[in-house]
Amino acid sequence: MSWPTLKIARMGIFIALAIVLKYVLPQVPNVEPISFVVFSSGYILGAVQGGVVGLLTIFVCSVFSPYGMAPLPILIAQVISMTFVGLAGGMIAKLAWFLGPNMTANLLTVGAVGLVVTLVYDLLTNLAVAYMVGQLMPVLIGGVAFSLIHIISNTIMFAALSPVMFRVKAILK
């Protein structure tokens, strides 16, 4: 598989943007722009490239976190999940009905996808934590409030920012 230099450069821009936004924006627990940036990279560049952007972004954020590297089971769950987020962006871009003129339907669809990919991310990372501590139900129950904040904020962010994503894709064609 060979990618043109321009596509690799654009992937690097998405990775850098996601990492910078993580540290520049105020730190509100479980409210993060990384998922939307990674999803947008898949939507704009393609599923495989979005998956690579997701993998590299979360790997760098998790390994070089100022709080210390994520334990291996959590790191693996994060990498799998964020790769899925980038792939999902590319898959959504392939749906012809999605590109229709009804902007409200498009916003709701992207918001719903944000909900699903965040749910997958939270489920996998919580399962990794449960594996590490050996307590499935207490970890899942304890993570509900944090997951709800993450899911709701990402759903809103995906829907609200999707017009920017649509515009950037149109410009880069």
C-alpha positions, 0 to 999 in steps of 0.5 A, spaced: 500 500 500 502 506 497 500 513 500 501 519 496 505 524 500 500 529 501 495 524 504 501 522 509 502 530 510 494 530 512 494 524 516 500 528 520 496 534 521 490 530 524 494 527 529 497 533 531 491 537 531 488 531 536 494 531 540 494 539 541 487 540 542 487 535 548 492 539 551 490 546 549 483 546 551 480 546 558 481 539 561 473 537 563 473 530 565 471 525 559 469 531 554 475 531 549 475 533 542 480 527 540 474 522 537 471 527 533 478 529 530 480 522 528 473 521 526 473 527 521 480 524 519 477 517 516 471 521 513 475 526 509 481 521 508 478 514 508 477 509 512 484 506 513 487 512 513 482 514 519 484 508 522 491 509 522 490 516 525 486 514 530 491 508 532 497 513 532 494 519 536 491 515 542 498 511 542 502 518 542 497 521 547 497 514 552 504 513 552 507 520 553 501 522 557 503 527 563 500 522 568 504 516 566 503 511 560 497 507 560 497 500 563 498 495 557 491 492 557 488 499 557 493 502 552 490 496 547 483 497 548 484 505 547 488 503 540 483 498 538 477 503 540 480 509 537 482 505 530 475 503 530 473 511 530 477 513 524 475 507 520 467 509 522 469 516 519 471 513 513 465 508 512 460 513 514 463 517 508 462 511 503 454 511 505 451 515 499 444 517 502 448 520 508 451 525 503 444 528 501 441 535 502 438 534 508 443 537 513 438 535 519 439 528 518 446 528 516 447 532 523 443 527 527 446 521 523 453 523 525 451 525 532 448 518 533 455 515 530 458 519 535 454 516 541 456 509 538 463 510 537 464 513 544 460 507 547 464 502 544 470 506 546 468 506 553 466 499 554 472 496 551 476 501 556 472 499 562 473 492 560 480 493 560 480 496 567 475 491 570 480 485 567 486 489 571 482 489 577 479 483 577 472 486 578 467 486 572 461 489 575 463 494 580 468 497 574 462 497 569 457 500 575 462 505 577 464 508 570 457 509 568 457 516 570 463 518 567 461 514 560 454 518 560 458 524 560 463 522 555 457 519 550 453 525 551 459 530 550 461 526 544 454 526 541 453 533 541 460 535 539 460 530 533 453 533 531 455 540 532 461 540 529 460 535 523 458 541 518 466 543 519 467 536 517 463 536 511 466 543 509 473 541 509 472 535 505 469 539 500 474 544 500 480 538 500 476 534 494 
